[in-house]
Amino acid sequence: MKTIGYDKPLYMDEATAPLAVAAGANVPVSGSAIFAAGIGVWAALQRLRSAINLRPALTLRSR
């Protein structure tokens, strides 16, 4: 983004993350969309990954 002169923070959520990935972002970073979503961290992370079609890197298993 800086190469095109954009130097402002970009809010990354399930609406903007797919656009950023389509534009070439390969490491989306999101804090508020995950930790302040109000649905729990795991659910918010799944929602964000689903929006950008990523497979989970971590699978939780019950013991």
C-alpha positions as CSV (number, residue, x, y, z in Angstrom):
1,M,0.0,0.0,0.0
2,K,2.9,2.3,0.7
3,T,4.1,1.9,-2.9
4,I,0.9,3.7,-4.1
5,G,1.2,6.4,-1.4
6,Y,-1.3,5.0,1.1
7,D,0.1,5.3,4.6
8,K,-3.0,5.1,6.8
9,P,-4.0,2.1,8.9
10,L,-6.3,-0.3,7.1
11,Y,-9.1,-1.8,9.2
12,M,-9.0,-5.5,8.3
13,D,-12.4,-7.3,8.8
14,E,-14.4,-9.8,6.9
15,A,-15.5,-7.1,4.4
16,T,-12.0,-5.6,3.7
17,A,-9.7,-8.6,4.1
18,P,-10.9,-10.3,0.9
19,L,-10.3,-7.1,-1.0
20,A,-6.8,-6.7,0.5
21,V,-5.9,-10.3,-0.4
22,A,-7.3,-9.9,-3.9
23,A,-5.1,-6.8,-4.2
24,G,-2.0,-8.8,-3.3
25,A,-1.8,-8.8,0.5
26,N,-0.3,-12.0,1.7
27,V,-0.3,-11.4,5.5
28,P,-3.5,-9.9,6.7
29,V,-3.3,-8.7,10.3
30,S,-6.4,-8.0,12.3
31,G,-6.8,-7.2,16.0
32,S,-10.1,-5.4,16.5
33,A,-12.0,-7.7,14.1
34,I,-10.9,-10.7,16.1
35,F,-10.6,-9.5,19.7
36,A,-13.5,-6.9,19.8
37,A,-16.0,-8.9,17.7
38,G,-18.0,-9.9,20.7
39,I,-18.4,-13.5,19.4
40,G,-15.3,-15.0,20.9
41,V,-11.8,-15.1,19.4
42,W,-12.1,-18.5,17.7
43,A,-15.4,-17.7,16.1
44,A,-14.2,-14.3,14.9
45,L,-11.0,-15.9,13.5
46,Q,-13.0,-18.5,11.7
47,R,-15.3,-15.8,10.2
48,L,-12.3,-13.8,9.0
49,R,-10.6,-16.9,7.5
50,S,-13.9,-17.9,5.8
51,A,-14.2,-14.5,4.3
52,I,-10.8,-14.8,2.6
53,N,-11.1,-18.5,2.0
54,L,-8.2,-19.6,4.2
55,R,-7.9,-23.0,5.7
56,P,-7.2,-23.0,9.4
57,A,-3.5,-23.4,10.2
58,L,-4.4,-24.7,13.7
59,T,-7.0,-27.3,14.5
60,L,-8.2,-27.7,18.0
61,R,-8.8,-31.2,19.1
62,S,-10.7,-32.4,22.1
63,R,-8.9,-34.7,24.5
